[in-house]
Amino acid sequence: MHLTEKQERVYKFIKTYIEDNDRPPSYTEICGHFGFSSLNAVYEHLDNLVRKGFIKKGLPNQKRSITIADQKRRAVSIPLLGLVRAGEPIDVCETVDYVDVPEEMLARGENVALRVTGNSMIDGNICDGDIIIVKRQTTAENGQVVVALINDQATVKEIHFHKDKIELRPRNPEVKSIFVGKGESFQIYGILVGMYRKYK
């Protein structure tokens, strides 16, 4: 089960507090940290975290009874769309299969998988045959690794925005950057959020 944004913040606070202090926070400390108007809000958030399997609570009279539940790696099936070249662009195929990946590897929104061919991103630990997890979106920040479409062909590169052009930079000193000028057909297909590799 996914957590809401508020539940995620409460869960991360509890987890970090335990890691830093070797004991869980009290309900009052949680209430004060988030500025809740009453402890009822704390009870509600904790009950939801228990129900979704993220924490466990002790007896009601125990002030510091919260523990982090053992989180088994939940797998989510996402579409594998085919090949993306870490080198010169190639066509992106339609869905050819589905792969199961850990839920925590996924970003919010639509996620797809692509199999990498080529070694232009090898210094970024993206190797030939790897499966990358991509969040579908049409924007990116400078320096992010993206899957980009150039004339409807796909490549995975680190993106850099210049005044009059876009640079798709490899992470391999033996491979040259691809530069996209004004007027050329270009689209950001998505940003890299994870990488899935099976070792033989």
MIDOSE-1310 file (N, C-alpha, C; in nm, 2 decimals, decimal comma, always signed):
residues 200
mhlt	+0,08/-0,12/+0,00/+0,00/+0,00/+0,00/+0,09/+0,13/+0,00; +0,04/+0,23/-0,07/+0,12/+0,35/-0,08/+0,08/+0,44/+0,04; +0,17/+0,52/+0,09/+0,14/+0,62/+0,19/+0,10/+0,75/+0,13; +0,01/+0,82/+0,20/-0,01/+0,96/+0,16/+0,11/+1,04/+0,19
ekqe	+0,11/+1,17/+0,14/+0,23/+1,25/+0,16/+0,25/+1,28/+0,31; +0,14/+1,30/+0,39/+0,15/+1,33/+0,53/+0,19/+1,20/+0,61; +0,14/+1,09/+0,57/+0,17/+0,96/+0,63/+0,32/+0,93/+0,61; +0,37/+0,96/+0,49/+0,51/+0,94/+0,45/+0,60/+1,03/+0,54
rvyk	+0,56/+1,15/+0,57/+0,64/+1,24/+0,65/+0,64/+1,19/+0,80; +0,53/+1,15/+0,85/+0,52/+1,09/+0,98/+0,61/+0,97/+1,00; +0,60/+0,88/+0,90/+0,68/+0,76/+0,90/+0,83/+0,78/+0,90; +0,87/+0,88/+0,81/+1,01/+0,91/+0,80/+1,06/+0,97/+0,93
fikt	+0,98/+1,06/+0,99/+1,02/+1,12/+1,12/+1,04/+1,01/+1,22; +0,95/+0,92/+1,24/+0,96/+0,81/+1,33/+1,09/+0,72/+1,31; +1,11/+0,69/+1,18/+1,22/+0,60/+1,14/+1,35/+0,68/+1,17; +1,36/+0,80/+1,14/+1,48/+0,88/+1,16/+1,51/+0,90/+1,31
yied	+1,40/+0,93/+1,38/+1,41/+0,95/+1,53/+1,47/+0,82/+1,59; +1,42/+0,71/+1,56/+1,46/+0,58/+1,61/+1,61/+0,56/+1,58; +1,65/+0,59/+1,45/+1,79/+0,57/+1,41/+1,88/+0,66/+1,49; +1,84/+0,78/+1,52/+1,92/+0,88/+1,58/+1,93/+0,87/+1,73
ndrp	+1,82/+0,81/+1,79/+1,81/+0,81/+1,94/+1,80/+0,67/+2,00; +1,80/+0,57/+1,92/+1,78/+0,43/+1,97/+1,66/+0,41/+2,05; +1,56/+0,49/+2,03/+1,43/+0,47/+2,09/+1,33/+0,55/+2,01; +1,20/+0,51/+2,02/+1,10/+0,57/+1,93/+1,05/+0,71/+2,00
psyt	+1,00/+0,79/+1,92/+0,94/+0,92/+1,98/+0,81/+0,89/+2,05; +0,78/+0,98/+2,15/+0,65/+0,97/+2,22/+0,55/+1,03/+2,13; +0,42/+1,00/+2,16/+0,31/+1,06/+2,08/+0,32/+1,21/+2,10; +0,35/+1,26/+2,21/+0,36/+1,41/+2,23/+0,47/+1,47/+2,15
eicg	+0,58/+1,40/+2,14/+0,69/+1,45/+2,05/+0,65/+1,46/+1,90; +0,58/+1,35/+1,86/+0,53/+1,35/+1,72/+0,43/+1,47/+1,70; +0,34/+1,49/+1,80/+0,24/+1,59/+1,79/+0,31/+1,73/+1,78; +0,41/+1,75/+1,87/+0,48/+1,88/+1,87/+0,57/+1,90/+1,74
hfgf	+0,63/+1,80/+1,69/+0,71/+1,81/+1,57/+0,63/+1,86/+1,45; +0,51/+1,80/+1,44/+0,43/+1,84/+1,32/+0,32/+1,95/+1,35; +0,32/+1,99/+1,47/+0,23/+2,10/+1,51/+0,08/+2,06/+1,50; +0,05/+1,93/+1,53/-0,09/+1,89/+1,53/-0,16/+1,96/+1,65
ssln	-0,29/+1,98/+1,63/-0,37/+2,05/+1,73/-0,40/+1,96/+1,85; -0,40/+1,83/+1,83/-0,43/+1,74/+1,94/-0,36/+1,60/+1,91; -0,36/+1,51/+2,01/-0,30/+1,38/+1,99/-0,39/+1,29/+1,90; -0,51/+1,33/+1,88/-0,60/+1,25/+1,80/-0,54/+1,24/+1,65
avye	-0,48/+1,35/+1,60/-0,42/+1,34/+1,47/-0,31/+1,24/+1,47; -0,23/+1,24/+1,58/-0,12/+1,14/+1,59/-0,17/+1,00/+1,59; -0,28/+0,97/+1,67/-0,34/+0,84/+1,67/-0,39/+0,80/+1,53; -0,45/+0,89/+1,46/-0,50/+0,86/+1,33/-0,39/+0,82/+1,23
hldn	-0,28/+0,90/+1,23/-0,17/+0,87/+1,14/-0,10/+0,74/+1,18; -0,08/+0,71/+1,31/-0,02/+0,59/+1,35/-0,11/+0,47/+1,32; -0,24/+0,48/+1,34/-0,33/+0,37/+1,30/-0,32/+0,34/+1,16; -0,31/+0,44/+1,07/-0,30/+0,42/+0,93/-0,17/+0,35/+0,89
lvrk	-0,06/+0,39/+0,96/+0,07/+0,33/+0,94/+0,07/+0,18/+0,98; +0,00/+0,15/+1,09/-0,01/+0,01/+1,14/-0,09/-0,07/+1,03; -0,20/-0,01/+0,99/-0,29/-0,08/+0,90/-0,22/-0,11/+0,76; -0,13/-0,02/+0,72/-0,06/-0,04/+0,60/+0,07/-0,12/+0,61
gfik	+0,10/-0,16/+0,74/+0,21/-0,25/+0,76/+0,35/-0,18/+0,78; +0,35/-0,05/+0,81/+0,48/+0,02/+0,82/+0,53/+0,02/+0,96; +0,45/+0,02/+1,06/+0,49/+0,03/+1,20/+0,41/-0,07/+1,28; +0,45/-0,09/+1,40/+0,38/-0,17/+1,50/+0,37/-0,09/+1,63
kglp	+0,26/-0,10/+1,70/+0,24/-0,03/+1,83/+0,23/-0,13/+1,94; +0,28/-0,09/+2,06/+0,26/-0,17/+2,18/+0,13/-0,15/+2,25; +0,13/-0,17/+2,38/+0,01/-0,15/+2,46/-0,02/+0,00/+2,47; -0,15/+0,03/+2,49/-0,19/+0,18/+2,50/-0,12/+0,25/+2,61
nqkr	-0,08/+0,18/+2,72/-0,02/+0,25/+2,83/+0,14/+0,26/+2,82; +0,19/+0,21/+2,71/+0,33/+0,22/+2,68/+0,36/+0,35/+2,60; +0,44/+0,44/+2,66/+0,46/+0,57/+2,60/+0,55/+0,57/+2,48; +0,64/+0,48/+2,47/+0,74/+0,47/+2,36/+0,74/+0,33/+2,31
siti	+0,63/+0,29/+2,24/+0,61/+0,16/+2,20/+0,60/+0,13/+2,05; +0,64/+0,24/+1,97/+0,64/+0,23/+1,83/+0,76/+0,15/+1,78; +0,74/+0,06/+1,69/+0,86/-0,01/+1,62/+0,83/-0,01/+1,47; +0,94/-0,01/+1,40/+0,93/-0,01/+1,25/+0,91/-0,16/+1,21
adqk	+0,80/-0,18/+1,13/+0,77/-0,32/+1,09/+0,87/-0,37/+0,99; +0,90/-0,50/+0,99/+0,98/-0,55/+0,88/+0,92/-0,54/+0,75; +0,98/-0,45/+0,66/+0,92/-0,43/+0,53/+0,97/-0,52/+0,43; +0,89/-0,61/+0,39/+0,93/-0,70/+0,28/+0,92/-0,63/+0,15
rrav	+1,01/-0,66/+0,06/+1,02/-0,59/-0,06/+0,90/-0,63/-0,15; +0,81/-0,53/-0,17/+0,69/-0,56/-0,25/+0,73/-0,53/-0,40; +0,69/-0,63/-0,48/+0,72/-0,61/-0,62/+0,60/-0,56/-0,70; +0,63/-0,48/-0,80/+0,52/-0,42/-0,88/+0,56/-0,45/-1,02
sipl	+0,46/-0,49/-1,10/+0,48/-0,53/-1,24/+0,46/-0,40/-1,33; +0,56/-0,37/-1,41/+0,55/-0,25/-1,49/+0,59/-0,29/-1,64; +0,54/-0,22/-1,74/+0,57/-0,26/-1,88/+0,71/-0,24/-1,91; +0,77/-0,34/-1,98/+0,90/-0,33/-2,05/+0,88/-0,30/-2,19
lglv	+0,92/-0,18/-2,23/+0,89/-0,12/-2,36/+0,98/-0,16/-2,47; +1,09/-0,22/-2,44/+1,19/-0,26/-2,55/+1,32/-0,20/-2,52; +1,39/-0,16/-2,62/+1,53/-0,11/-2,61/+1,55/+0,04/-2,61; +1,65/+0,09/-2,54/+1,69/+0,23/-2,55/+1,84/+0,22/-2,56
rage	+1,90/+0,30/-2,65/+2,04/+0,29/-2,67/+2,12/+0,39/-2,59; +2,22/+0,34/-2,52/+2,31/+0,43/-2,45/+2,42/+0,45/-2,56; +2,39/+0,53/-2,66/+2,47/+0,56/-2,77/+2,39/+0,64/-2,87; +2,39/+0,60/-3,00/+2,31/+0,66/-3,10/+2,16/+0,62/-3,07
pidv	+2,07/+0,71/-3,10/+1,93/+0,69/-3,08/+1,88/+0,57/-3,16; +1,78/+0,49/-3,11/+1,71/+0,39/-3,18/+1,56/+0,40/-3,15; +1,48/+0,32/-3,23/+1,34/+0,32/-3,20/+1,31/+0,26/-3,07; +1,20/+0,32/-3,00/+1,15/+0,25/-2,88/+1,03/+0,17/-2,93
cetv	+1,04/+0,04/-2,89/+0,93/-0,05/-2,92/+0,81/-0,03/-2,83; +0,70/-0,09/-2,87/+0,59/-0,10/-2,79/+0,61/-0,20/-2,68; +0,52/-0,22/-2,59/+0,53/-0,31/-2,48/+0,57/-0,45/-2,53; +0,68/-0,51/-2,48/+0,72/-0,64/-2,52/+0,71/-0,74/-2,41
dyvd	+0,70/-0,69/-2,28/+0,69/-0,78/-2,17/+0,66/-0,70/-2,05; +0,66/-0,76/-1,93/+0,64/-0,69/-1,80/+0,75/-0,74/-1,71; +0,80/-0,65/-1,62/+0,90/-0,69/-1,53/+0,85/-0,65/-1,39; +0,89/-0,73/-1,29/+0,86/-0,71/-1,15/+0,98/-0,63/-1,09
vpee	+0,95/-0,52/-1,03/+1,06/-0,44/-0,97/+1,01/-0,40/-0,83; +1,11/-0,38/-0,73/+1,07/-0,34/-0,60/+0,99/-0,21/-0,60; +0,88/-0,20/-0,52/+0,80/-0,09/-0,52/+0,87/+0,04/-0,48; +0,97/+0,03/-0,39/+1,04/+0,15/-0,35/+1,13/+0,21/-0,46
mlar	+1,15/+0,14/-0,57/+1,23/+0,19/-0,68/+1,15/+0,28/-0,76; +1,02/+0,28/-0,75/+0,93/+0,35/-0,84/+0,91/+0,50/-0,79; +0,89/+0,59/-0,89/+0,85/+0,72/-0,85/+0,70/+0,74/-0,86; +0,64/+0,85/-0,81/+0,50/+0,87/-0,82/+0,47/+0,90/-0,97
genv	+0,36/+0,85/-1,02/+0,32/+0,87/-1,15/+0,34/+0,74/-1,24; +0,35/+0,76/-1,37/+0,37/+0,65/-1,46/+0,51/+0,61/-1,47; +0,54/+0,48/-1,45/+0,68/+0,42/-1,46/+0,68/+0,31/-1,56; +0,79/+0,31/-1,64/+0,80/+0,21/-1,74/+0,95/+0,16/-1,73
alrv	+0,97/+0,04/-1,79/+1,11/-0,01/-1,80/+1,16/-0,02/-1,94; +1,29/+0,00/-1,96/+1,35/-0,01/-2,09/+1,48/-0,08/-2,07; +1,51/-0,17/-2,17/+1,64/-0,24/-2,16/+1,74/-0,16/-2,24; +1,86/-0,14/-2,18/+1,97/-0,06/-2,24/+2,05/-0,15/-2,33
tgns	+2,09/-0,09/-2,44/+2,19/-0,15/-2,53/+2,30/-0,05/-2,55; +2,43/-0,09/-2,54/+2,54/+0,00/-2,56/+2,60/+0,04/-2,43; +2,72/+0,10/-2,44/+2,80/+0,13/-2,32/+2,83/+0,28/-2,30; +2,76/+0,37/-2,36/+2,79/+0,51/-2,35/+2,76/+0,57/-2,21
midg	+2,69/+0,50/-2,13/+2,66/+0,54/-1,99/+2,73/+0,45/-1,89; +2,83/+0,39/-1,93/+2,89/+0,29/-1,84/+2,96/+0,35/-1,71; +3,01/+0,47/-1,72/+3,06/+0,54/-1,61/+2,95/+0,59/-1,51; +2,83/+0,58/-1,55/+2,72/+0,61/-1,47/+2,66/+0,48/-1,41
nicd	+2,73/+0,37/-1,43/+2,69/+0,24/-1,38/+2,56/+0,19/-1,45; +2,55/+0,23/-1,58/+2,44/+0,18/-1,66/+2,51/+0,10/-1,78; +2,49/-0,03/-1,78/+2,57/-0,11/-1,87/+2,47/-0,18/-1,97; +2,54/-0,23/-2,07/+2,46/-0,30/-2,18/+2,38/-0,42/-2,12
gdii	+2,25/-0,42/-2,15/+2,17/-0,53/-2,10/+2,09/-0,49/-1,97; +2,13/-0,38/-1,90/+2,06/-0,34/-1,78/+1,91/-0,29/-1,82; +1,83/-0,31/-1,72/+1,69/-0,25/-1,73/+1,68/-0,13/-1,65; +1,64/-0,02/-1,71/+1,63/+0,11/-1,63/+1,48/+0,14/-1,61
ivkr	+1,45/+0,20/-1,50/+1,32/+0,24/-1,46/+1,31/+0,39/-1,49; +1,21/+0,42/-1,57/+1,19/+0,56/-1,61/+1,05/+0,61/-1,57; +1,05/+0,73/-1,51/+0,93/+0,80/-1,48/+0,89/+0,89/-1,60; +0,77/+0,86/-1,65/+0,73/+0,94/-1,77/+0,70/+1,08/-1,74
qtta	+0,78/+1,17/-1,80/+0,75/+1,32/-1,79/+0,82/+1,39/-1,90; +0,78/+1,51/-1,93/+0,84/+1,58/-2,04/+0,93/+1,69/-2,00; +0,97/+1,70/-1,87/+1,06/+1,80/-1,83/+1,17/+1,73/-1,75; +1,28/+1,80/-1,73/+1,39/+1,75/-1,66/+1,48/+1,87/-1,61
engq	+1,55/+1,85/-1,50/+1,65/+1,94/-1,45/+1,79/+1,92/-1,51; +1,86/+2,03/-1,52/+2,00/+2,02/-1,57/+2,08/+1,92/-1,50; +2,14/+1,82/-1,58/+2,22/+1,72/-1,52/+2,15/+1,59/-1,49; +2,02/+1,59/-1,50/+1,95/+1,46/-1,48/+1,97/+1,36/-1,60
vvva	+1,96/+1,23/-1,57/+1,97/+1,13/-1,67/+1,83/+1,11/-1,72; +1,82/+1,12/-1,85/+1,68/+1,12/-1,92/+1,68/+1,02/-2,03; +1,57/+0,98/-2,07/+1,54/+0,91/-2,20/+1,49/+1,02/-2,29; +1,55/+1,05/-2,39/+1,51/+1,15/-2,49/+1,48/+1,09/-2,62
lind	+1,38/+1,16/-2,69/+1,34/+1,12/-2,82/+1,40/+1,22/-2,92; +1,48/+1,18/-3,01/+1,53/+1,27/-3,12/+1,47/+1,21/-3,25; +1,39/+1,29/-3,32/+1,32/+1,24/-3,44/+1,25/+1,10/-3,41; +1,19/+1,09/-3,29/+1,11/+0,97/-3,25/+1,20/+0,85/-3,22
qatv	+1,33/+0,88/-3,21/+1,42/+0,77/-3,17/+1,48/+0,80/-3,03; +1,50/+0,69/-2,95/+1,53/+0,71/-2,81/+1,67/+0,69/-2,78; +1,72/+0,77/-2,68/+1,86/+0,75/-2,63/+1,85/+0,79/-2,48; +1,94/+0,73/-2,40/+1,95/+0,76/-2,26/+2,08/+0,84/-2,24
keih	+2,07/+0,96/-2,18/+2,19/+1,04/-2,16/+2,17/+1,14/-2,05; +2,27/+1,21/-2,01/+2,26/+1,31/-1,91/+2,23/+1,44/-1,98; +2,13/+1,51/-1,94/+2,08/+1,63/-2,02/+2,14/+1,76/-1,96; +2,19/+1,84/-2,06/+2,24/+1,98/-2,02/+2,18/+2,08/-2,11
fhkd	+2,13/+2,19/-2,05/+2,06/+2,29/-2,13/+2,16/+2,41/-2,15; +2,18/+2,44/-2,28/+2,26/+2,55/-2,31/+2,17/+2,66/-2,37; +2,23/+2,78/-2,40/+2,15/+2,89/-2,45/+2,07/+2,86/-2,58; +2,14/+2,80/-2,67/+2,08/+2,78/-2,80/+2,07/+2,63/-2,85
kiel	+2,10/+2,54/-2,75/+2,10/+2,40/-2,79/+2,09/+2,32/-2,66; +2,06/+2,19/-2,68/+2,05/+2,09/-2,57/+2,16/+1,99/-2,60; +2,23/+1,96/-2,49/+2,34/+1,86/-2,50/+2,29/+1,73/-2,43; +2,31/+1,62/-2,49/+2,28/+1,49/-2,43/+2,42/+1,43/-2,42
rprn	+2,46/+1,43/-2,29/+2,60/+1,39/-2,26/+2,62/+1,25/-2,21; +2,70/+1,17/-2,27/+2,73/+1,03/-2,23/+2,81/+1,03/-2,10; +2,82/+0,92/-2,04/+2,91/+0,90/-1,92/+3,01/+0,80/-1,96; +3,08/+0,83/-2,07/+3,18/+0,74/-2,12/+3,27/+0,84/-2,20
pevk	+3,40/+0,85/-2,16/+3,49/+0,95/-2,23/+3,51/+0,92/-2,37; +3,48/+0,80/-2,42/+3,51/+0,76/-2,55/+3,39/+0,79/-2,65; +3,28/+0,84/-2,59/+3,16/+0,86/-2,67/+3,14/+1,01/-2,67; +3,10/+1,07/-2,78/+3,07/+1,21/-2,80/+2,93/+1,25/-2,76
sifv	+2,91/+1,37/-2,71/+2,78/+1,42/-2,68/+2,70/+1,44/-2,81; +2,56/+1,43/-2,79/+2,47/+1,46/-2,90/+2,41/+1,60/-2,87; +2,42/+1,69/-2,97/+2,37/+1,82/-2,96/+2,24/+1,84/-3,04; +2,14/+1,89/-2,98/+2,01/+1,92/-3,05/+1,99/+2,06/-3,06
gkge	+1,97/+2,11/-3,18/+1,95/+2,25/-3,20/+1,81/+2,29/-3,22; +1,78/+2,42/-3,23/+1,64/+2,47/-3,25/+1,59/+2,41/-3,38; +1,47/+2,37/-3,39/+1,40/+2,33/-3,51/+1,41/+2,18/-3,52; +1,50/+2,11/-3,44/+1,50/+1,96/-3,45/+1,39/+1,90/-3,36
sfqi	+1,35/+1,79/-3,41/+1,24/+1,72/-3,33/+1,30/+1,66/-3,21; +1,26/+1,71/-3,09/+1,32/+1,66/-2,96/+1,21/+1,66/-2,86; +1,22/+1,56/-2,77/+1,12/+1,54/-2,66/+1,19/+1,46/-2,55; +1,16/+1,51/-2,43/+1,21/+1,43/-2,31/+1,10/+1,33/-2,29
ygil	+1,14/+1,20/-2,29/+1,04/+1,09/-2,27/+1,02/+1,06/-2,12; +1,13/+1,08/-2,04/+1,11/+1,05/-1,90/+1,25/+1,07/-1,83; +1,25/+1,06/-1,70/+1,38/+1,07/-1,62/+1,41/+0,93/-1,55; +1,53/+0,91/-1,54/+1,58/+0,78/-1,48/+1,55/+0,79/-1,33
vgmy	+1,48/+0,69/-1,27/+1,46/+0,68/-1,13/+1,51/+0,55/-1,07; +1,55/+0,46/-1,15/+1,61/+0,33/-1,09/+1,67/+0,25/-1,20; +1,75/+0,15/-1,15/+1,81/+0,06/-1,25/+1,80/-0,08/-1,19; +1,76/-0,18/-1,27/+1,74/-0,31/-1,23/+1,83/-0,41/-1,31
rkyk	+1,91/-0,48/-1,24/+2,01/-0,56/-1,30/+2,00/-0,70/-1,24; +2,00/-0,80/-1,32/+2,01/-0,94/-1,28/+2,15/-0,99/-1,30; +2,21/-1,04/-1,19/+2,35/-1,09/-1,20/+2,34/-1,24/-1,23; +2,42/-1,29/-1,32/+2,42/-1,43/-1,35/+2,50/-1,50/-1,25
